[in-house]
Amino acid sequence: MRLHDTYANPTDADVVIVGNGPIGATLSVLLAQRGWRVTVLERRARPYRLPRATSFDGETARLLAATGIGPDLGRITEPANGYQWQTAAGAALLDIAFTTSGPYGWPDANTMHQPALEELIAARAAALPGITVLRGHEVVRIVDGEQQVEVAATTDSGETHSLSTRWVVGCDGANSFVREHLGVSVTDLGFSFEWLLCDVELRRPREFVPTNVQICDPARPTTLVGSGQGRRRWEFMRLPGENTAELNRDETAWRLLAPFGVTPDTATLLRSTTYIFQARWADQWRVGHVLLAGDAAHLMPPFAGQGMCSGIRDVVNLAWKLDLTLRGLTAETLLDT
């Protein structure tokens, strides 16, 4: 007998997850491994092929390994050898050494190309019978009832599909529909700075020691980080008076990259775009039978990949609590912790 067959009011899914990024996909696997039926609704018709997060720490590597992808993580990552904060002149202000065998049994810091990580999680999800991923489905309505939640999503062709579930988890990012639909207020610390992110693929192997650097130059704060095998990211803070449209030009990216030996002859510019860093959190992470996780629940400046890492911690924490709640072994209030 399957777990959900014991319910008085059967539903289409035990849990519906909104958003199939690394946070939502990880949660789907963790729940399916425990025997639950999970439907993931993703508004994008195809996977997003550009990188966002560029690294994860050793704790997150251990948590990701719990989904079954541990043996393949080394194939898509490169350990970082250190993280240093420098003055404009290059003097070290803070120097953090990383090891390849940290306290969690994994490298302290793992640089990666996010689409490659998402492919690993997607392959694991596809191997589990309890997961259904519906792409091109944008959630437009959530109605929470006493026994179940009704979720409606529209497709690219304009059709509306509805399904019932016991719980909904919004893993739909910074501009979360689920959070807005719930009317949850947000605490904003007012940390809002715009940066130019430049992702490059190097044409020839090149060693960077340390792997990650923060240049604390008042004239132009700059970040240099690894982004997986053969890739790196540079981030340049927009200065007062600079025009965002001008900053977004490829010519501007190449001009700022040139002092680091990165030119059209030595690298391919994969992406150049501005991004506004924020520090915000949702004041409630649960309303009835609907929960928030990852960027839908909290936003932080994306240094050291901690935005994604905290989202992974969210869903690892949430998976076992949902499991106990669905089994009727604990009160729903456990999900408020």
TANOR-V248445 format. One record per backbone hydrogen bond with DSSP energy under -1.0 kcal/mol. CO is the residue of the C=O (numbers start at 0). NH is the residue of the N-H. Records with the same first field share a line. If there is no record, write none. Layout:
CO=NH / NH
This chain:
1=4
2=5
3=6
13=166
14=38
15=168
16=40
17=170
20=24
21=25
22=26
23=27
24=28
25=29
26=30
27=31
28=32
30=35
31=34
36=13 / 14
37=131
38=16
39=133
40=18
41=136
43=135
53=111
55=109
56=60
57=61
58=62
59=63
60=64
63=66
64=67
68=71
69=72
72=75
77=110
80=97
81=211
82=95
83=213
84=92 / 93
85=215
86=89
90=86
93=84
95=82
98=107
101=104
105=101
107=57
108=79
109=55
110=77
112=115 / 116
113=117
114=118
115=119
116=120
117=121
118=122
119=123
120=124
121=125
124=127
127=130
129=37
131=39
133=41
137=153
140=151
142=149
147=144
148=164
149=142
150=162
151=139 / 140
152=160
153=137
154=157
158=154
160=152
162=150
163=12
164=148
166=15
167=290
168=17
169=292
172=175
175=179
176=180
177=181
178=183
184=282
186=280
189=191
192=276
193=237
194=274
195=235
196=272
197=233
198=269 / 270
199=231
200=267
211=83
212=223
213=85
214=216 / 221
216=219
220=236
221=214
222=234
223=212
224=232
227=230
229=201
230=226
231=199
232=224
233=197
234=222
235=195
238=241
242=246
243=247
245=248
248=252
249=253
250=254
251=255
252=256
253=257
256=259 / 261
257=260
262=265 / 266
265=202
267=200
270=198
272=196
274=194
278=188
279=298
280=186
284=291
286=289
288=167
289=286
290=169
292=295
293=296 / 297
296=281
298=279
301=304
302=305
304=308
305=309
306=310
307=311
308=312
309=313
310=314
311=315
312=316
313=317
314=318
315=319
316=320
317=321
318=322
319=323
320=324
321=325
322=326
323=328
324=327
330=333
331=334
332=335
333=336
